[in-house]
Amino acid sequence: MSSVADLVQDGRCAQLQQVVDCPTGRFVCFTRSAGAAWSLSVTDGVDVWTWQAGQAELDAHRDVAELSSFEAYFSRFRTAFLAGEVSISGTGHRLQCTLGKGSSTLTYNLYEATASERREELKHVLFRLADKVVELDQKLADSSAWLDALRQARPERTAAKGGAGFDLDMQRTRGRAAAKVKRKEGYSILNPDSKRVKAPRGVCFDDDDDDSS
């Protein structure tokens, strides 16, 4: 049978974090896998509330959720968590954290950590989030450097493409202009190669000649 650490790792729920805005305040919700236990914690920056589970607790919670496998259990957890479908209620020594919407929800009862546990959890999440920021900054710097190198490597090629396009447009323009032939006077508009035929006007009789005869 797989250990808790293996189940959590396979479900990709070992290190998740989410900022949750609730009527009762703003919280950071995060997961942690340590040894034979997996925990879901919430902090407002001062206090910490935690739900922790070993193998027996995970089995029981999965049964309550009516899910047949841990794959389905952690898939539901991760999907709701990353989508921000997290709500927190309660005050004092106990908070309730609900993930998901409708009938597909997971509910956890979190209890206030002791002073030593609070220090440990805050220290853990502080450095974890700092590492995440450093990692993202490094990825951004690498992407910017890659884009700069790409721009420097292709200026001539880009200019050549632009010039070729301009020349092609000029050639097309000149071709269209050359194709326009000026119509000669007396030639047909529909058929420029043939002269227009004047319509016959009939025979003109001179009345004065008839009278003189």
Backbone as numpy.savetxt, mean C-alpha at the origin, in Angstrom:
# Nx Ny Nz CAx CAy CAz Cx Cy Cz
5.08 -33.02 20.23 4.23 -31.82 20.23 5.12 -30.57 20.23
4.76 -29.56 19.45 5.55 -28.34 19.35 5.49 -27.54 20.64
6.59 -26.87 20.94 6.65 -26.03 22.13 5.90 -24.73 21.88
5.68 -23.97 22.96 5.00 -22.68 22.83 5.80 -21.75 21.93
7.12 -21.75 22.13 7.98 -20.88 21.31 7.86 -21.23 19.83
7.81 -22.51 19.51 7.68 -22.93 18.11 6.32 -22.54 17.54
5.27 -22.73 18.32 3.93 -22.38 17.86 3.81 -20.88 17.58
4.35 -20.09 18.49 4.29 -18.64 18.33 5.13 -18.19 17.13
6.30 -18.81 16.98 7.19 -18.45 15.87 6.55 -18.83 14.54
5.97 -20.02 14.47 5.30 -20.45 13.24 4.11 -19.54 12.90
3.45 -19.06 13.94 2.30 -18.18 13.72 2.68 -16.72 13.52
3.98 -16.43 13.57 4.51 -15.08 13.37 3.87 -14.07 14.32
3.79 -14.47 15.58 3.19 -13.61 16.60 4.14 -13.36 17.77
5.43 -13.62 17.56 6.40 -13.49 18.66 6.65 -12.04 19.03
6.73 -11.16 18.03 7.05 -9.76 18.29 6.18 -8.85 17.44
5.01 -8.58 17.94 4.09 -7.66 17.27 3.87 -6.45 18.17
3.63 -5.31 17.55 3.33 -4.12 18.32 2.31 -3.27 17.57
1.48 -2.58 18.34 0.41 -1.78 17.76 0.06 -0.66 18.73
-0.19 0.54 18.19 -0.65 1.66 19.00 -2.18 1.65 18.97
-2.78 1.73 20.14 -4.24 1.63 20.25 -4.77 2.89 20.91
-5.69 3.56 20.22 -6.37 4.73 20.78 -7.75 4.32 21.27
-8.00 4.54 22.55 -9.27 4.15 23.16 -9.85 5.32 23.94
-11.13 5.27 24.28 -11.71 6.33 25.11 -11.00 6.49 26.45
-10.43 5.41 26.95 -9.73 5.47 28.24 -8.30 5.97 28.13
-7.79 6.14 26.89 -6.43 6.62 26.72 -5.73 5.99 25.53
-4.45 6.24 25.46 -3.62 5.72 24.36 -2.67 4.68 24.93
-2.56 3.54 24.21 -1.76 2.43 24.70 -0.86 1.88 23.59
0.21 1.24 24.03 1.03 0.42 23.14 0.76 -1.03 23.52
0.31 -1.79 22.54 0.01 -3.21 22.76 1.09 -4.03 22.06
1.68 -4.99 22.75 2.78 -5.76 22.15 2.80 -7.19 22.67
3.36 -8.06 21.85 3.50 -9.47 22.23 4.96 -9.79 22.48
5.19 -10.88 23.22 6.55 -11.27 23.54 6.60 -12.77 23.81
7.60 -13.41 23.28 7.80 -14.84 23.52 9.09 -15.00 24.32
8.97 -15.60 25.50 10.14 -15.77 26.37 10.08 -17.15 27.02
11.05 -17.97 26.66 11.09 -19.31 27.24 9.89 -20.14 26.83
9.21 -20.69 27.83 8.06 -21.55 27.57 6.74 -20.79 27.65
6.79 -19.46 27.57 5.57 -18.67 27.71 5.49 -17.62 26.60
4.26 -17.25 26.32 3.97 -16.19 25.36 3.09 -15.19 26.06
3.36 -13.90 25.86 2.61 -12.88 26.59 2.08 -11.80 25.67
0.96 -11.23 26.09 0.35 -10.07 25.45 0.31 -8.98 26.51
0.92 -7.85 26.22 1.02 -6.78 27.21 0.50 -5.46 26.64
0.08 -4.59 27.55 -0.41 -3.26 27.21 0.21 -2.27 28.18
0.67 -1.14 27.65 1.23 -0.11 28.50 0.76 1.27 28.05
0.59 2.15 29.01 0.27 3.55 28.71 1.52 4.41 28.85
2.68 3.77 28.97 3.94 4.47 29.15 4.36 4.57 30.60
3.43 4.28 31.49 3.73 4.31 32.93 3.47 2.96 33.56
2.27 2.46 33.38 1.89 1.16 33.94 1.86 0.11 32.84
1.91 -1.15 33.26 1.90 -2.28 32.33 0.90 -3.32 32.81
0.10 -3.84 31.87 -0.82 -4.93 32.15 -0.45 -6.10 31.24
-0.47 -7.31 31.77 0.04 -8.45 31.02 -0.86 -9.67 31.14
-0.97 -10.39 30.01 -1.57 -11.73 29.98 -0.47 -12.67 29.52
-0.21 -13.72 30.29 0.86 -14.65 29.96 0.32 -16.07 29.92
0.80 -16.85 28.96 0.27 -18.20 28.79 1.37 -19.18 28.45
1.28 -20.35 29.10 2.11 -21.47 28.72 1.30 -22.39 27.83
1.73 -23.64 27.72 1.04 -24.58 26.84 -0.40 -24.83 27.27
-0.63 -25.05 28.56 -1.97 -25.35 29.05 -2.92 -24.17 28.84
-2.44 -22.97 29.12 -3.28 -21.78 28.96 -3.61 -21.53 27.48
-2.64 -21.78 26.60 -2.91 -21.61 25.17 -3.94 -22.61 24.67
-3.80 -23.85 25.14 -4.78 -24.87 24.75 -6.19 -24.46 25.17
-6.31 -23.99 26.41 -7.61 -23.59 26.94 -8.18 -22.40 26.17
-7.34 -21.42 25.88 -7.82 -20.23 25.18 -8.22 -20.55 23.74
-7.50 -21.46 23.11 -7.86 -21.87 21.76 -9.20 -22.59 21.77
-9.44 -23.43 22.78 -10.72 -24.13 22.89 -11.88 -23.16 23.10
-11.66 -22.14 23.91 -12.70 -21.14 24.15 -13.04 -20.41 22.85
-12.02 -20.16 22.03 -12.24 -19.49 20.75 -12.83 -20.42 19.70
-12.96 -21.70 20.03 -13.53 -22.72 19.14 -12.76 -22.81 17.83
-11.43 -22.86 17.97 -10.56 -23.02 16.81 -9.87 -24.38 16.90
-9.81 -25.08 15.77 -9.34 -26.46 15.78 -7.82 -26.60 15.79
-7.09 -25.53 15.45 -5.63 -25.64 15.38 -4.99 -24.34 15.84
-3.72 -24.43 16.23 -2.99 -23.22 16.61 -2.68 -22.37 15.38
-2.60 -23.00 14.24 -2.40 -22.23 13.01 -3.55 -21.26 12.80
-4.78 -21.75 12.97 -5.96 -20.90 12.82 -6.03 -19.86 13.95
-5.62 -20.27 15.14 -5.66 -19.37 16.30 -4.72 -18.17 16.10
-3.47 -18.44 15.77 -2.50 -17.37 15.61 -2.76 -16.57 14.32
-3.35 -17.20 13.33 -3.71 -16.47 12.12 -4.77 -15.43 12.43
-5.78 -15.80 13.22 -6.82 -14.84 13.61 -6.22 -13.72 14.46
-5.34 -14.10 15.39 -4.70 -13.11 16.26 -3.90 -12.11 15.43
-3.03 -12.61 14.57 -2.15 -11.74 13.78 -2.93 -10.84 12.83
-3.93 -11.39 12.15 -4.72 -10.62 11.20 -5.41 -9.44 11.89
-6.06 -9.71 13.02 -6.77 -8.66 13.74 -5.79 -7.65 14.34
-4.68 -8.13 14.85 -3.70 -7.26 15.49 -3.12 -6.28 14.47
-2.66 -6.77 13.33 -2.05 -5.92 12.32 -3.06 -4.99 11.65
-4.31 -5.39 11.63 -5.36 -4.55 11.04 -5.79 -3.44 12.00
-5.26 -3.46 13.21 -5.64 -2.44 14.20 -6.98 -2.70 14.84
-7.49 -3.92 14.71 -8.78 -4.26 15.32 -8.55 -4.68 16.77
-8.10 -3.71 17.56 -7.76 -3.95 18.96 -8.49 -2.93 19.82
-9.21 -3.38 20.80 -9.90 -2.48 21.73 -9.53 -2.85 23.16
-9.41 -1.83 23.99 -9.00 -2.01 25.38 -10.01 -1.32 26.28
-10.44 -2.01 27.29 -11.41 -1.46 28.24 -11.00 -1.84 29.66
-11.59 -1.13 30.61 -11.29 -1.42 32.01 -10.30 -0.42 32.59
-10.20 -0.40 33.88 -9.27 0.48 34.58 -8.74 -0.25 35.82
-7.75 0.38 36.44 -7.24 -0.19 37.67 -6.31 -1.36 37.45
-6.53 -2.42 38.19 -5.62 -3.57 38.16 -5.88 -4.53 37.00
-7.02 -4.35 36.31 -7.31 -5.29 35.22 -7.85 -4.56 33.99
-7.32 -4.96 32.84 -7.81 -4.46 31.56 -8.27 -5.64 30.72
-9.19 -5.38 29.82 -9.64 -6.40 28.87 -9.26 -5.96 27.46
-8.55 -6.84 26.77 -8.10 -6.56 25.40 -8.84 -7.50 24.46
-9.52 -6.91 23.47 -10.30 -7.69 22.51 -9.75 -7.47 21.11
-9.50 -8.55 20.40 -9.00 -8.50 19.03 -10.05 -9.05 18.08
-10.23 -8.35 16.94 -11.19 -8.81 15.95 -12.52 -8.10 16.07
-13.44 -8.47 15.16 -14.77 -7.89 15.13 -15.82 -8.98 14.98
-17.03 -8.64 15.39 -18.13 -9.58 15.23 -17.95 -10.81 16.08
-18.25 -11.96 15.46 -18.15 -13.23 16.18 -16.73 -13.80 16.19
-15.84 -13.26 15.36 -14.47 -13.76 15.28 -13.55 -12.92 16.15
-13.75 -12.97 17.44 -12.95 -12.17 18.36 -12.17 -13.06 19.32
-11.10 -12.48 19.83 -10.30 -13.11 20.87 -10.21 -12.13 22.03
-10.53 -12.60 23.23 -10.56 -11.71 24.39 -9.55 -12.17 25.43
-8.83 -11.19 26.00 -7.78 -11.49 26.98 -7.97 -10.58 28.20
-7.82 -11.17 29.36 -7.85 -10.42 30.61 -6.42 -10.17 31.07
-6.02 -8.90 31.08 -4.65 -8.53 31.43 -4.62 -7.95 32.85
-3.62 -8.34 33.62 -3.50 -7.88 34.99 -2.26 -7.00 35.16
-2.38 -6.05 36.07 -1.29 -5.10 36.28 -0.04 -5.82 36.75
1.09 -5.46 36.12 2.36 -6.11 36.44 2.92 -5.54 37.74
3.77 -6.33 38.39 4.46 -5.85 39.59 5.51 -4.82 39.19
6.10 -4.18 40.17 7.09 -3.13 39.89 8.26 -3.68 39.08
8.77 -4.83 39.46 9.92 -5.41 38.74 9.51 -5.86 37.34
8.32 -6.44 37.22 7.83 -6.86 35.90 7.60 -5.65 35.00
7.08 -4.58 35.59 6.84 -3.36 34.81 8.14 -2.80 34.25
9.18 -2.72 35.06 10.47 -2.23 34.60 11.02 -3.10 33.47
10.90 -4.41 33.64 11.41 -5.34 32.63 10.66 -5.21 31.31
9.34 -5.11 31.37 8.53 -5.01 30.15 8.75 -3.67 29.44
8.83 -2.59 30.20 9.06 -1.28 29.59 10.44 -1.22 28.94
11.42 -1.79 29.61 12.77 -1.82 29.04 12.79 -2.63 27.75
12.11 -3.76 27.77 12.08 -4.63 26.60 11.44 -3.92 25.40
10.26 -3.34 25.59 9.55 -2.73 24.47 10.25 -1.45 24.01
10.89 -0.73 24.92 11.61 0.48 24.54 12.75 0.17 23.57
13.58 -0.79 23.93 14.71 -1.13 23.06 14.25 -1.84 21.79
13.18 -2.58 21.87 12.68 -3.26 20.67 12.18 -2.24 19.65
11.43 -1.25 20.12 10.94 -0.22 19.21 12.08 0.63 18.67
13.10 0.88 19.52 14.26 1.64 19.05 15.00 0.87 17.96
15.15 -0.44 18.14 15.79 -1.27 17.11 14.99 -1.23 15.81
13.68 -1.22 15.93 12.83 -1.18 14.74 13.00 0.14 13.99
13.11 1.24 14.73 13.31 2.55 14.09 14.66 2.59 13.38
15.70 2.09 14.03 17.03 2.07 13.41 17.01 1.22 12.15
16.34 0.08 12.21 16.25 -0.80 11.04 15.54 -0.12 9.89
14.44 0.57 10.18 13.69 1.26 9.13 14.50 2.42 8.55
15.23 3.14 9.40 16.09 4.23 8.91 17.17 3.70 7.98
17.73 2.55 8.33 18.78 1.96 7.50 18.22 1.52 6.14
17.03 0.93 6.15 16.40 0.53 4.89 16.10 1.74 4.02
15.67 2.84 4.65 15.38 4.06 3.90 16.65 4.63 3.30
17.75 4.62 4.08 19.02 5.13 3.57 19.53 4.27 2.42
19.40 2.95 2.54 19.84 2.05 1.47 19.02 2.28 0.20
17.72 2.49 0.35 16.86 2.73 -0.82 17.21 4.05 -1.49
17.49 5.08 -0.68 17.86 6.39 -1.24 19.18 6.30 -1.99
20.15 5.57 -1.41 21.45 5.41 -2.07 21.30 4.65 -3.38
20.46 3.65 -3.38 20.23 2.87 -4.61 19.60 3.73 -5.70
18.65 4.59 -5.33 18.01 5.46 -6.31 18.99 6.49 -6.85
19.84 7.03 -5.98 20.84 8.00 -6.43 21.82 7.36 -7.41
22.27 6.14 -7.09 23.19 5.44 -7.99 22.53 5.14 -9.33
21.25 4.83 -9.30 20.52 4.55 -10.54 20.41 5.80 -11.40
20.16 6.94 -10.78 20.06 8.19 -11.53 21.40 8.57 -12.15
22.49 8.39 -11.40 23.81 8.74 -11.90 24.28 7.80 -13.00
23.81 6.57 -12.98 24.26 5.58 -13.96 23.53 5.71 -15.28
22.40 6.42 -15.34 21.59 6.47 -16.55 21.30 7.87 -17.09
22.11 8.89 -16.80 21.75 10.20 -17.34 21.87 10.28 -18.85
22.97 9.70 -19.42 23.18 9.76 -20.86 22.13 8.94 -21.60
21.82 7.79 -21.02 20.81 6.94 -21.65 19.45 7.63 -21.68
19.14 8.30 -20.57 17.85 9.00 -20.49 17.81 10.16 -21.47
18.95 10.90 -21.55 19.01 12.02 -22.49 18.89 11.54 -23.93
19.55 10.41 -24.23 19.49 9.86 -25.58 18.07 9.47 -25.95
17.36 8.89 -24.99 15.97 8.51 -25.26 15.13 9.75 -25.52
15.39 10.79 -24.72 14.62 12.02 -24.91 14.90 12.65 -26.25
16.19 12.66 -26.70 16.55 13.24 -27.99 15.93 12.47 -29.13
15.96 11.15 -29.04 15.39 10.32 -30.10 13.90 10.58 -30.23
13.24 10.73 -29.13 11.81 11.01 -29.18 11.52 12.35 -29.82
12.39 13.36 -29.52 12.19 14.68 -30.10 12.38 14.66 -31.61
13.47 13.96 -32.07 13.73 13.87 -33.50 12.59 13.17 -34.22
12.08 12.14 -33.61 10.99 11.39 -34.22 9.76 12.27 -34.37
9.47 13.07 -33.36 8.33 13.98 -33.44 8.53 15.00 -34.54
9.77 15.51 -34.68 10.04 16.48 -35.73 9.85 15.87 -37.10
10.32 14.62 -37.26 10.18 13.96 -38.55 8.71 13.75 -38.89
7.93 13.39 -37.90 6.50 13.19 -38.15 5.85 14.50 -38.55
6.24 15.59 -37.86 5.65 16.89 -38.17 5.99 17.31 -39.59
7.27 17.13 -39.95 7.69 17.49 -41.30 6.99 16.63 -42.35
6.80 15.34 -42.03 6.12 14.45 -42.97 4.70 14.88 -43.23
4.01 15.29 -42.16 2.63 15.75 -42.32 2.58 17.05 -43.12
3.58 17.92 -42.88 3.59 19.19 -43.61 3.85 18.97 -45.10
4.78 18.02 -45.40 5.09 17.74 -46.80 3.92 17.11 -47.52
3.12 16.39 -46.78 1.99 15.70 -47.40 0.89 16.66 -47.81
0.90 17.86 -47.22 -0.13 18.85 -47.56 0.27 19.56 -48.86
-0.35 19.24 -49.97 -0.05 19.82 -51.28 -1.02 20.96 -51.56
-0.47 22.06 -52.00 -1.31 23.21 -52.29 -2.17 22.93 -53.52
-3.46 23.19 -53.43 -4.38 22.93 -54.53 -4.21 24.00 -55.60
-4.09 23.51 -56.85 -3.95 24.43 -57.97 -5.30 25.00 -58.35
-5.27 26.21 -58.85 -6.51 26.86 -59.23 -7.16 26.13 -60.40
-8.40 25.87 -60.29 -9.12 25.19 -61.34 -9.18 23.69 -61.19
-8.50 23.14 -60.16 -8.50 21.69 -59.95 -9.49 21.33 -58.84
-9.95 20.10 -58.92 -10.95 19.62 -57.99 -10.38 19.49 -56.58
-11.21 19.79 -55.57 -10.78 19.62 -54.17 -10.72 18.16 -53.81
-11.73 17.38 -54.26 -11.78 15.97 -53.92 -10.72 15.18 -54.67
-10.41 15.56 -55.89 -9.41 14.88 -56.70 -8.45 15.94 -57.28
-7.38 16.24 -56.55 -6.49 17.35 -56.95 -5.83 17.14 -58.30
-5.78 15.90 -58.83 -5.10 15.65 -60.09 -5.96 15.94 -61.33
-7.21 16.23 -61.14 -8.08 16.47 -62.30 -8.71 17.85 -62.21
-8.89 18.46 -63.39 -9.50 19.77 -63.43 -10.99 19.68 -63.21
-11.52 20.74 -62.67 -12.97 20.79 -62.51 -13.65 21.02 -63.86
-14.74 20.35 -64.09 -15.49 20.50 -65.34 -16.64 21.45 -65.11
-16.66 22.52 -65.89 -17.73 23.50 -65.74 -19.05 22.93 -66.24
-20.08 23.21 -65.50 -21.42 22.73 -65.89 -21.88 23.43 -67.17
-22.47 22.69 -68.15 -22.95 23.30 -69.41 -24.08 24.28 -69.14
-24.08 25.38 -69.89 -25.09 26.40 -69.68 -26.14 26.44 -70.82
-26.04 25.56 -71.85 -26.99 25.54 -72.95 -26.57 26.48 -74.08
-27.45 26.62 -75.07 -27.16 27.44 -76.26 -27.72 28.82 -76.06
-26.91 29.81 -76.38 -27.33 31.21 -76.20 -27.75 31.78 -77.60
-29.00 32.21 -77.77 -29.50 32.79 -79.02 -29.53 34.31 -78.93
-29.18 34.93 -80.04 -29.14 36.40 -80.07 -30.46 36.90 -80.66
-31.28 37.56 -79.88 -32.59 38.02 -80.31 -32.46 39.10 -81.38
-31.41 39.92 -81.34 -31.27 41.00 -82.30 -31.06 40.47 -83.73
-30.34 39.33 -83.85 -30.11 38.75 -85.16 -31.43 38.29 -85.78
-32.29 37.68 -84.92 -33.56 37.18 -85.44 -34.41 38.33 -85.95
-34.38 39.50 -85.22 -35.22 40.61 -85.66 -34.73 41.24 -86.97
-33.43 41.27 -87.17 -32.88 41.88 -88.37 -33.12 41.06 -89.61
-33.27 39.74 -89.43 -33.52 38.88 -90.57 -35.00 38.99 -90.96
